């Protein structure tokens, strides 16, 4: 397995942003995606994505076998919320590892929460999602969504060895259709996929990201 590039890697932050100006749209309006409400916020920010990302999700869904659906959990995340998530997890790591340097804490935290200044979710470019059956019941992908590396003993990593065969096949299917639609995965989180952000640009060799962070309380 190739070395994982973390979100905290300076190469990610060095990617320029050529903001396209593409709007954030409510994924629920398409009526074609199953939308879970576990991450719903008062402004309904969670249900928004850039138009280009939503289009690619809908394309990916058409490639799934009959009786399977994408289950959307979270898209856009305001930068203030991203900061809160990052600092909370960094604080947990700091408390558990008092000997770690600030740089090590920052890097380790980025396995699970993107640094706020480059976070794909805050650009409306990333989506957390999984697979479901025709009745909307989640399929087994090895861990709960948003399981951190400590809780899951690393099973949250996309290519983790410590998951069963059913979960491995489901992850492979999810990855196949999303990759074919143009999205890239953050390999420490099997559920996190993005298009148009700095991480996507770095992994695909594009000269610039299409979407930068949006400082808005509500994307409507």
N, C-alpha and C positions, 0 to 999 in steps of 0.2 A: 504494500500500500504506500502510495506517495506521501511525502511529508505534508501535514496539515498546515495551511496558512491561516493563522488566527486573525480575527478582526483588528487586534491590537498591533499587528505587524505594520511598521512604517510604510511598507509598500502600498498598503490599502489607502492610508491617509494621503499618500502622494499622488493618487489618481485624481486628475482634475475633474470638475463637474461642468458639463455644458448643458445647463438646465434647459429642458425642452419646453417647460411651461405647461406640460400636459396636466389636465385637471385630475383631482381625486374624485372618484365616483363610488357610490354606495353599491356594493356587490349584490345586495338583496334585491335591487331593482331589476336585475336580469331575470330573476325567477328561476335560474338554472342551477344555482349552487345550493347545497345544503349549508346552512349557516348555524353554527353552534353559538350559544349566548354566554358561555362561561367567562369570556373576557369582555363582555359588554360594559360600556362606561356610560355615564349620564349624557354625554354628547354624541354617543353612537360613533365615535371616531374609529373604533375597532373594525367596523364593517366597511371601511373605505380602502381603496387601492388606486394607484394610477391606472388610467384606462388601458394602457398597453399591457400591464400585468394581468388585469382581469381578462382581457381578450385571450391571453396565453393560457390562463387557467381553464377557460371554457374550451379551448382547443384540446388541452390535455385530457379533459373529462371525456371528450368524444372518443378517445383512444382506449378507455377502460373497457373491460369485459362487461357484457350485459349483467345487470344486477349489482354493479358497483358504482359508487359515487365518490367524488371528492367531498370532504367535510371541512369547510372553512371555519377556522377558529379565531384568528386575529390577523389584521392587516396593519393599517396605519396606527402609529403610536406617537402621540405628541412628545416632542423633545423633553419636556419637563418630566413626563412619566418615565421616559427612557432613562433619564438621569437618576430618578428615584430607584428604579429597578437595579441599575448598575451599582449605585452606592450601597444599596441594601446587601447585595450579594458580595461585593467587595468587603463590606464590614464583617460579614459572616466568615469569609476567608481570613481576614485579618485577626479576628478573635481566635480562630482555630489554629492559626499558624503565626504566632507572635514574632518569630524569627525571620519571617519573609520580608524582603525589601519591598518598597513601594512599587517598583517596576514589576516584580514578580507577582504581586497582588493584582496589578492592572492586567497583566497578561493572562493570569489564571482566571480572573473574572470574565475576560473576553471569550472564554470557551463557552460561556452560558448566556451572557448578556453583552451585546455590542457596546463599545464605548460610545457615549452620546453624540460625539462630534461626527461620527461616520455611520451611525446606525441605519441600516436599510429600512427598518420599520418606520423611522421618523421621516423618511423620504417617500413613504407610500409605495416602496418598491419591494417589500418583503411580505411574505404570508406564512403563517403557521397553520398547517393543515394536516389532515390524515385521510384515511380511507374509511368508507362506511358501506354497509350493504344497502339494498333497495329500501329497507325500512328505516334507515338512518342510524343503525347500530354500528358503533365503531368496530373496526377489525383489529386483530392483534398485530401490533407492530413492535412488540418487545418491551416497551416501557410506556408509562403514561406520558402524554405530551407534557413538555416542560419539566421533565425529570432532570435534575442536575447531575453532573458527573459523580458527585459523592454519593448521592442517594441511590443511583442506578449502577454503581460500580463500573461506570464507563459504558454501560449498555445504551446510553443515549447517543453515543457516537454512531453515525450512520452505518459504518461497516464493522460494528462491534462483533466479536466472536461469541460473546456470552448471551446469545438469544437463540430461541428455537427455530426450527426450519420454517414453520408457518410464518412467523414474524419476518424472517429473512426474505421469504418469497414476497410477502406483502411490501416490504421496503423496496425490494427490487422493482416491483410493478410500479409503485409510486414514483420511484426515481426514473424509470424508463419513460413514462408518459410526460413527466414534467421536464425532463432533459430534452425530449423530442420537441417540446413546445418552446424551448429556448430559455428555461430557467436554470439557475445553478443552486446547488445545495451548500449549506454551511455544515461541513462534515462532523462537527461536534454535536449537531442537533438534527436528527433525522427528519424532523417536521418542518424545518426552516428552509424556505426556498425564495429566491429573489430574481428580479430582472431589472436592469437599468441602473443599478446602484454601483458604488465604487468597487465593492467586492466582485460583483458580476463582471464589471469591466476588466478588472485584473485577471480573473480566471479565464476570460474569453479573449483576452488580448486586444480589447477595444481601447482606443486612445483616450476616451473620457467616459464618465458616467453620464447618463441621461437625466437622472433625477437627484437632486440634493435635498437635505432636510427642509421640512416645511414648519415654520414657527406659527402654527395656527392652533387655536383651541378646538375648533370644530372644522372639518374639511368640507362642510356643506356650503 
